[in-house]
Amino acid sequence: MTVAFWLQLTAVVLLLALAAVAVALAVEFDERITYVADVLPSDPDEVRAERTVNVGTAAIVAGLLVAAAICLAATAWPIRRGSSRARTLVFVVAGMHLLIGVESCASGMASGALVLALSGSESPQAHFWTDSPFDEALYLESTTAHDILLASQIAGTIIATLAVFVVVVLVTVPAAQRHFDRRTISG
């Protein structure tokens, strides 16, 4: 159980770091929105919408990551002591973590397909932002800071997911069952 305990704490640190990266990405993208809006003629409603989506997405992602980190942190010590309730909560958090990741990928693919379908064009090269120089400059050009933050977010997500998965496996294997035996545990 010691390995699972330390991996669980590692996952907590990684999830909090990922929440910080999500906020940093939002701040960097907000600066990019400001820069592009200053350089190009932009519709104020379009700029406001980009900022709203940026802040909303960052708040949801960071909030879910912090909530998962809090649940994992709160259950680390009880799992080490053998609490079956804490083990169940870790299973639920791990499942939610997996579903959030799958949902993010699926919604990204679905939104891309939806945008192409609504654009009325059969060409995959037809993008919905071609009429807007603001969107074109905002999304088609990348900065080094954004690339570094995005790469760290991807790497951190993979490592955190693996850590949570290993914790679940470690508290599920038959050798751990004696640790969670109801006769030796009060709660």
URWO-V200852 format. One line per field, one symbol per residue. psi: psi as a letter, one per 40 degrees, with the letter a starting at -180 (. if undefined). burial: 1 if it has 9 or more other C-alpha atoms within 8 Angstrom, else 0. A space follows every 50 residues. Layout:
psi = ???
burial = ???
This chain:
psi = eddddddddddddddddddddddddddddddddddddddihihddddddd ddddddddddddddddddddddddedddddeehddddddddddddddddd dddddddddddddddddeeeieheehieedehdddddddeiiiddddddd ddddddddddddddddddddediddedddfhddehe.
burial = 10011011111111110111111111011101100110000100001001 10011001101110110111111011111101110110111011001100 00000000000000111010100001100100111111000000011011 0110011011101111110110000110011000100
